[in-house]
Amino acid sequence: MTDKLDARPAFCRLEGEKPFSALPTPAYVIEEAQLRENAALLASVMRETGCKILLAQKAFSNYDFYPLLSEYLAGTEASGLFEARLGAEEMPDKEVHVFCAAYREKDFAELLRYADHIVFNSPAQLKRFGARAKQAGKSIGLRINPECSTQEGHAIYDPCAPGSRLGVTRARWDREMTPELVTLLDGLHFHTLCEQDADALELTLRAVEENYGDILPRMQWLNMGGGHHITRPGYQLSTLKRCILHAKNTWGVEVYLEPGEACALNAGYLVSRVLDVIEDETLPIAVLDASAACHMPDVLEMPYLPPVYRAQEGAEGSFVYRLAGPTCLAGDVIGVYSFDHVLQEGDLVIFGDLAIYSTCKNNTFNGMPLPDLWRRDEQGGLTKLTDFGYRDFKYRLGSER
Ligand SMILES: *Cc1c(COP(=O)(O)O)cnc(C)c1O
């Protein structure tokens, strides 16, 4: 069982008897070789299609790795002022794009210092800020809602769901986009996918063509957002390339993609230790020093089951445990796994694919410490990038006295 399990994409680089055995826990470890492999694949898509691919920083913004990523990518995408500044500071000389559901007046002048492309979410926001951005020499876009839901189950990740605030439908465009507003625009932006393959992009692009095919020839670029699971083994790369070339050839636009997940997929671990094993009547529970609620919030929010090193999902195997966090939240449970060995106090439990939506989304609920952050270089060497302590918990809550 172990050999097959170790070959999974999340763990294929963890050779050797006991990875991370000396590491203080909990800790995130970013796997540089995987980041490079992901980025190189994205670069090959850029090379073969002439599109530009950006890092969506909300998924992964550990800037110690921006120099590596910037060898391959065209720049960064931001969700607002702080991420735009981070992209400008840490991936200098590359493009900075920003999309925000609504910009604030007090941020906007500063935002103009960092961002090259500014994407608005409504005709009213475009009207309020568009001329200023244009005057500052920025490229200006509007997010459209293609009204084409392609995902089942994850309504909170579906910007095309009924009542969505994200993007302008064609009906709203026809009601509110005056000729003056249209002339401000350099491009259109859509973002509707989440961990999806290129067949979903193809469907979406068809809807975009139906709804906005008359507008696109007047645009310089089309940004197809994120959610493209490009670096997942088996992703339909040829369909993706066909979609990009179709847009370029049909409308004469430059094409941007801004994946987050795909940049850092399988490129990190959350390393934890067993603090206690509680013998329950149904299943033994291993209480870890890492928490789902604090350190891998998407496990509860999405929800999903992260892969675990030397274990498989479910209760089919020999040594079955429910893995849980140390907080007071009853639901701070990661899930049920069967291991190829007995779990005891002090044992390591290594979660895979935890570079994305983890280090940038964690919290100190329950006064939990934030995991330290480590780099695993391409030779397998470990270096600590930063650590956290009581101050990081306390001073989010009050004045420094
Ligand atoms: C979340 C988001 C992305 C990145 O999405 P991934 O699923 O991580 O690829 C890109 N663009 C926008 C506008 C987003 O909101």
PDBQT file of the ligand as one rigid body, heavy atoms in Angstrom, charges set to zero:
ROOT
HETATM    1  C1  LIG A 501     -10.146  33.171  -7.107  1.00  0.00    +0.000 C 
HETATM    2  C2  LIG A 501      -9.840  33.909  -8.330  1.00  0.00    +0.000 A 
HETATM    3  C3  LIG A 501      -8.814  33.466  -9.182  1.00  0.00    +0.000 A 
HETATM    4  C4  LIG A 501      -8.005  32.206  -8.918  1.00  0.00    +0.000 C 
HETATM    5  O1  LIG A 501      -8.811  31.074  -8.823  1.00  0.00    +0.000 OA
HETATM    6  P1  LIG A 501      -8.177  29.610  -8.657  1.00  0.00    +0.000 P 
HETATM    7  O2  LIG A 501      -9.386  28.759  -8.476  1.00  0.00    +0.000 OA
HETATM    8  O3  LIG A 501      -7.309  29.612  -7.461  1.00  0.00    +0.000 OA
HETATM    9  O4  LIG A 501      -7.440  29.297  -9.901  1.00  0.00    +0.000 OA
HETATM   10  C5  LIG A 501      -8.552  34.225 -10.301  1.00  0.00    +0.000 A 
HETATM   11  N1  LIG A 501      -9.258  35.354 -10.586  1.00  0.00    +0.000 NA
HETATM   12  C6  LIG A 501     -10.252  35.800  -9.789  1.00  0.00    +0.000 A 
HETATM   13  C7  LIG A 501     -10.987  37.045 -10.143  1.00  0.00    +0.000 C 
HETATM   14  C8  LIG A 501     -10.571  35.095  -8.637  1.00  0.00    +0.000 A 
HETATM   15  O5  LIG A 501     -11.562  35.532  -7.846  1.00  0.00    +0.000 OA
ENDROOT
TORSDOF 0
